[in-house]
Amino acid sequence: MSSPQPRPNVSAIPAYVAGKPPTPVPGMRSYKLSSNENPHVPLPGVLEAAVGAAARMNRYPDMGSSELYAALSDRFDVPVEDLAVATGSVALIYQLAQAFCEPGDEVVFAWRSFEAYPIAVAAAAATAVQVPVTADGRHDLAAMAAAITERTRVVLVCTPNNPTGPAVSQAELDAFLAQVPPHVLVVVDEAYVEFVRIDDPIDAMAAYRSHQNVVVTRTFSKAYGLAGLRVGFAVAPTPIATALRAVSLPFGVSSVAQAAAVASLEREAELLARVEALVEERDRVVTGLAEVGWNVPDAQGNFVWLELGDRTLDFAAAAEAKGIMVRPFAGDGARVSIGEYEANDRFIELAGEWAR
């Protein structure tokens, strides 16, 4: 007897592997360094705004996210018509593939990069074109430009690149955009933009203003510390933003997430001071890793990358035994988030043992 069957592309969707929570280890505190979360608890004011919104959970959220759109418009000096919000920037990647790709159309992105990219592409019945990153974990933008064909509809640029760490410079992005046909959508995925400290950082908002095919995606999950609430946004020319809103899930961004995001924008100076402290701690970790024998890719997010190859899963198991959870990518390496001071010290010590 036959039974209902999903579309063939659904069976080809790879599973998303989330960072594991910390495993209790007798005699020591365990830490989660596997999900690139902000280790700081919410700022006063942000928590109160979220709790206040939760008290109205019997009501639907504002489907138009009006207050959040207004706050984003004011903060980034863009018209509301050029904005789209969703449940994290990852949802916007799904929506972009859904809105702009026919079955069999191609989406070009670096690899290894954000794990959700091939999932979103497969879910849209599109074809993933993965371009290997360079030996030092950077986007090979020349190779990505060369990979564009008549079937290409979207190119994803993850900067800083998750999980390897390096960021694309403005000069690199400008040169790349000059090679991309105007009908191909270029998504500048800036989930970790607040952590970037390079000499020529991207001004993605300027790129969006000067190109009709550029979308900028950002999230409140990382620097703003709202990972548990799921809210992100895209800035794009009006026709593209309109398409994103058209395929969005009705009432997708909760009242609690909207309230916390608005409160976070109001307290951005305090939040960015926390980001600066995380950047300083990231630099301390990178220096510590160098001192024990590791040469890691340029870390511009709130994480570092260890290229471990076949030793990756063994390293992750050793880390778990020491009370720290990392994010292994079997056969490639491990991504380790910047967390609490003690957790970072424990990680450096373990990395030194493996370097020896």
C-alpha positions as CSV (number, residue, x, y, z in Angstrom):
1,M,0.0,0.0,0.0
2,S,1.3,3.4,-0.9
3,S,1.6,6.2,1.7
4,P,2.1,9.9,1.6
5,Q,5.6,10.8,0.5
6,P,7.4,14.1,1.0
7,R,9.1,15.8,-2.0
8,P,12.4,14.1,-2.9
9,N,14.4,17.1,-1.8
10,V,13.1,16.7,1.8
11,S,14.9,13.3,2.2
12,A,18.1,15.0,1.1
13,I,18.0,17.7,3.8
14,P,20.9,17.3,6.2
15,A,20.2,17.4,9.9
16,Y,21.2,20.5,11.8
17,V,23.5,19.5,14.7
18,A,23.1,21.9,17.6
19,G,25.8,22.5,20.2
20,K,25.4,20.2,23.1
21,P,24.6,21.4,26.6
22,P,27.3,20.9,29.3
23,T,27.6,17.5,30.8
24,P,27.9,17.4,34.6
25,V,31.4,16.4,35.7
26,P,31.9,15.5,39.4
27,G,33.9,18.0,41.3
28,M,33.9,20.8,38.7
29,R,31.6,23.3,37.0
30,S,30.8,22.5,33.4
31,Y,30.6,25.1,30.7
32,K,28.9,25.2,27.3
33,L,31.3,26.5,24.6
34,S,29.5,24.8,21.7
35,S,26.9,27.4,20.5
36,N,28.5,30.8,20.2
37,E,26.3,32.2,22.9
38,N,26.9,35.4,24.8
39,P,27.9,34.2,28.3
40,H,26.4,37.3,30.0
41,V,22.9,37.3,31.5
42,P,20.5,39.9,30.1
43,L,21.0,43.5,31.0
44,P,18.6,45.1,33.5
45,G,15.8,46.7,31.4
46,V,16.0,44.0,28.7
47,L,14.9,41.3,31.1
48,E,12.1,43.5,32.5
49,A,10.8,44.3,29.0
50,A,10.7,40.6,28.2
51,V,9.0,39.7,31.4
52,G,6.4,42.5,30.8
53,A,5.7,41.1,27.4
54,A,5.4,37.6,28.7
55,A,2.6,38.8,31.0
56,R,0.5,39.3,27.9
57,M,1.2,35.9,26.4
58,N,-2.5,35.3,26.0
59,R,-2.5,37.8,23.1
60,Y,-1.0,37.3,19.7
61,P,2.2,39.3,19.0
62,D,2.1,42.3,16.8
63,M,2.3,40.6,13.4
64,G,3.7,43.7,11.9
65,S,6.5,44.0,14.6
66,S,5.7,47.8,14.3
67,E,7.8,49.0,17.3
68,L,10.7,46.8,16.4
69,Y,10.7,48.0,12.7
70,A,10.6,51.6,13.9
71,A,13.5,51.0,16.2
72,L,15.6,49.3,13.6
73,S,14.7,52.0,11.0
74,D,15.9,54.7,13.4
75,R,19.1,52.8,14.5
76,F,20.3,52.0,11.0
77,D,18.8,54.9,9.1
78,V,16.9,52.8,6.6
79,P,13.2,52.9,5.6
80,V,10.9,50.5,7.2
81,E,10.0,49.2,3.7
82,D,13.6,47.9,3.4
83,L,13.4,45.8,6.6
84,A,12.3,42.2,7.3
85,V,12.3,40.5,10.7
86,A,12.2,36.8,11.5
87,T,13.0,34.2,14.1
88,G,16.8,34.7,13.9
89,S,18.8,35.6,10.8
90,V,18.8,31.8,10.0
91,A,15.1,32.1,9.2
92,L,15.8,34.8,6.8
93,I,18.3,32.5,5.0
94,Y,15.5,30.0,4.6
95,Q,13.1,32.7,3.4
96,L,15.6,34.0,0.8
97,A,16.0,30.5,-0.7
98,Q,12.3,30.0,-0.7
99,A,11.5,33.4,-2.3
100,F,14.2,33.5,-4.9
101,C,15.0,29.9,-5.9
102,E,13.1,27.6,-8.3
103,P,13.9,23.8,-7.9
104,G,17.3,23.2,-9.3
105,D,18.5,26.8,-9.1
106,E,22.0,27.2,-7.5
107,V,23.1,28.8,-4.3
108,V,26.8,29.5,-3.9
109,F,28.5,29.6,-0.6
110,A,31.8,28.9,1.1
111,W,32.5,25.6,2.8
112,R,33.0,25.0,5.6
113,S,30.6,27.7,6.6
114,F,27.3,28.1,8.5
115,E,25.8,24.6,8.9
116,A,22.2,25.8,8.1
117,Y,23.1,26.9,4.6
118,P,22.9,23.5,2.9
119,I,19.8,22.7,4.9
120,A,18.0,25.9,3.7
121,V,19.1,25.3,0.1
122,A,17.9,21.6,0.2
123,A,14.6,22.7,1.8
124,A,14.0,25.0,-1.2
125,A,14.8,22.2,-3.6
126,A,17.7,24.3,-4.9
127,T,21.3,23.1,-5.5
128,A,24.1,23.9,-3.2
129,V,27.4,24.9,-4.8
130,Q,30.0,24.7,-2.1
131,V,33.3,26.5,-2.6
132,P,36.1,25.4,-0.3
133,V,37.5,28.0,2.1
134,T,41.2,28.8,1.8
135,A,43.8,27.0,4.0
136,D,43.5,29.8,6.6
137,G,39.7,29.5,6.7
138,R,38.8,32.5,4.5
139,H,36.3,32.9,1.8
140,D,37.8,32.3,-1.6
141,L,35.8,35.0,-3.3
142,A,37.5,34.7,-6.6
143,A,36.6,31.0,-6.7
144,M,33.0,31.8,-5.6
145,A,32.7,34.4,-8.4
146,A,33.9,31.8,-10.9
147,A,31.4,29.3,-9.6
148,I,28.4,31.5,-10.6
149,T,26.5,30.1,-13.6
150,E,23.3,30.9,-15.4
151,R,21.5,28.9,-12.8
152,T,22.9,30.8,-9.8
153,R,20.2,32.8,-8.0
154,V,21.8,33.5,-4.6
155,V,25.3,33.8,-3.1
156,L,25.9,33.7,0.6
157,V,28.8,35.5,2.2
158,C,29.2,34.6,5.9
159,T,31.4,37.2,7.5
160,P,32.9,36.5,10.0
161,N,32.8,33.0,8.7
162,N,31.2,30.5,11.1
163,P,32.9,28.2,12.1
164,T,36.4,29.2,10.9
165,G,36.4,32.9,12.0
166,P,38.0,35.2,9.4
167,A,36.0,38.2,8.2
168,V,35.8,39.6,4.6
169,S,37.2,43.1,4.1
170,Q,35.5,46.0,2.3
171,A,38.0,45.8,-0.5
172,E,37.4,42.1,-1.0
173,L,33.6,42.6,-0.9
174,D,33.7,45.5,-3.4
175,A,35.9,43.4,-5.8
176,F,33.5,40.5,-5.5
177,L,30.3,42.5,-6.0
178,A,31.8,43.9,-9.2
179,Q,32.0,40.4,-10.6
180,V,28.5,39.3,-9.6
181,P,25.7,39.7,-12.2
182,P,23.0,42.1,-11.0
183,H,20.3,39.5,-11.1
184,V,22.1,37.3,-8.6
185,L,21.3,38.0,-4.9
186,V,24.3,38.5,-2.6
187,V,23.5,37.9,1.0
188,V,26.0,39.4,3.5
189,D,25.4,37.3,6.6
190,E,26.7,39.4,9.5
191,A,25.6,37.4,12.5
192,Y,28.9,38.3,14.3
193,V,29.5,41.8,12.9
194,E,29.8,43.4,16.3
195,F,32.9,41.4,17.1
196,V,34.9,42.3,14.0
197,R,38.2,44.2,14.6
198,I,40.0,44.3,11.2
199,D,41.6,47.3,9.5
200,D,39.1,47.4,6.6
201,P,35.8,46.1,7.9
202,I,32.7,45.8,5.7
203,D,30.2,48.6,5.6
204,A,27.4,46.3,4.6
205,M,24.8,49.0,4.9
206,A,26.7,51.1,2.3
207,A,26.8,48.0,0.1
208,Y,23.0,47.6,0.4
209,R,22.5,51.3,-0.5
210,S,24.7,51.1,-3.6
211,H,23.6,47.7,-5.0
212,Q,20.1,46.5,-5.8
213,N,21.1,42.9,-5.3
214,V,22.6,43.1,-1.8
215,V,20.9,41.8,1.4
216,V,22.3,42.2,4.9
217,T,21.2,39.8,7.6
218,R,21.9,40.3,11.3
219,T,20.7,38.7,14.5
220,F,20.1,39.6,18.2
221,S,21.3,36.1,19.2
222,K,25.0,36.7,19.5
223,A,26.3,40.2,20.6
224,Y,22.9,41.2,22.1
225,G,22.5,37.9,24.0
226,L,18.9,37.0,22.9
227,A,19.7,33.6,21.5
228,G,16.8,32.0,23.5
229,L,14.2,34.4,22.0
230,R,15.0,34.0,18.3
231,V,14.9,37.4,16.5
232,G,16.9,38.7,13.5
233,F,16.5,41.1,10.7
234,A,17.4,41.8,7.1
235,V,18.1,45.1,5.4
236,A,17.5,45.0,1.6
237,P,16.1,47.0,-1.3
238,T,12.4,47.3,-1.0
239,P,11.4,44.6,-3.6
240,I,13.6,42.1,-1.8
241,A,12.5,43.0,1.7
242,T,8.9,42.8,0.5
243,A,9.5,39.3,-0.8
244,L,11.0,38.2,2.5
245,R,8.0,39.5,4.4
246,A,5.6,37.8,2.0
247,V,7.0,34.3,2.8
248,S,7.5,34.9,6.5
249,L,5.7,32.9,9.1
250,P,2.7,34.9,10.4
251,F,3.2,35.9,14.1
252,G,6.7,34.3,13.9
253,V,8.5,36.8,16.1
254,S,7.1,36.6,19.6
255,S,6.0,39.5,21.7
256,V,8.7,38.7,24.2
257,A,11.4,38.7,21.4
258,Q,10.1,42.0,20.0
259,A,10.1,43.7,23.4
260,A,13.6,42.4,24.3
261,A,15.0,43.4,20.9
262,V,13.7,47.0,21.2
263,A,15.0,47.3,24.7
264,S,18.4,46.0,23.6
265,L,18.6,48.6,20.9
266,E,17.8,51.2,23.6
267,R,20.7,49.9,25.7
268,E,23.1,49.2,22.8
269,A,26.0,51.2,24.4
270,E,26.0,49.0,27.5
271,L,25.7,45.8,25.4
272,L,28.6,46.8,23.1
273,A,30.7,47.4,26.2
274,R,30.1,43.8,27.0
275,V,31.1,42.9,23.4
276,E,34.3,44.8,23.8
277,A,35.1,42.7,26.9
278,L,34.4,39.5,24.9
279,V,36.7,40.7,22.2
280,E,39.5,41.3,24.7
281,E,38.8,37.8,26.1
282,R,38.9,36.3,22.6
283,D,42.2,37.9,22.0
284,R,43.5,36.5,25.2
285,V,42.4,33.0,24.2
286,V,44.0,33.4,20.8
287,T,47.3,34.5,22.4
288,G,47.1,31.6,24.9
289,L,46.5,29.1,22.1
290,A,49.6,30.5,20.2
291,E,51.7,30.1,23.3
292,V,50.8,26.4,23.6
293,G,51.5,25.7,19.9
294,W,48.3,26.5,18.0
295,N,48.1,28.7,14.9
296,V,44.3,29.4,14.6
297,P,42.6,31.3,11.8
298,D,42.0,35.0,12.3
299,A,39.2,34.9,14.9
300,Q,36.7,37.7,14.3
301,G,33.6,36.2,15.9
302,N,33.1,35.2,19.4
303,F,34.7,31.8,18.8
304,V,37.9,30.2,17.6
305,W,38.6,27.3,15.3
306,L,40.9,24.4,15.8
307,E,41.8,22.3,12.7
308,L,41.9,18.8,14.1
309,G,41.0,16.6,11.2
310,D,40.5,13.0,12.2
311,R,41.2,13.9,15.8
312,T,38.2,16.1,16.1
313,L,35.8,13.8,17.9
314,D,38.4,12.6,20.2
315,F,39.2,16.2,21.2
316,A,35.5,16.9,21.8
317,A,35.3,13.9,24.1
318,A,38.4,15.0,26.0
319,A,36.9,18.5,26.4
320,E,33.7,17.0,27.7
321,A,35.6,15.0,30.3
322,K,37.1,18.3,31.4
323,G,33.7,19.9,31.7
324,I,33.7,22.0,28.6
325,M,31.4,21.3,25.6
326,V,32.8,22.3,22.2
327,R,31.2,22.0,18.7
328,P,33.0,19.3,16.7
329,F,32.7,19.0,12.9
330,A,33.8,15.4,12.3
331,G,36.9,15.2,10.1
332,D,37.5,18.9,10.0
333,G,37.8,20.6,13.4
334,A,36.2,22.0,16.5
335,R,34.7,25.4,17.0
336,V,35.0,26.7,20.6
337,S,33.0,29.7,21.8
338,I,34.5,32.4,24.0
339,G,32.9,31.9,27.4
340,E,33.6,32.4,31.0
341,Y,37.2,33.1,32.1
342,E,37.6,29.8,33.8
343,A,36.1,27.9,30.9
344,N,38.5,29.6,28.5
345,D,41.5,28.8,30.7
346,R,40.4,25.1,30.8
347,F,40.1,25.1,27.1
348,I,43.6,26.6,26.6
349,E,45.1,24.0,28.9
350,L,43.4,21.2,27.0
351,A,44.5,22.6,23.7
352,G,48.1,22.7,24.9
353,E,47.9,19.1,25.8
354,W,46.7,18.2,22.3
355,A,49.3,20.4,20.6
356,R,52.0,18.5,22.4
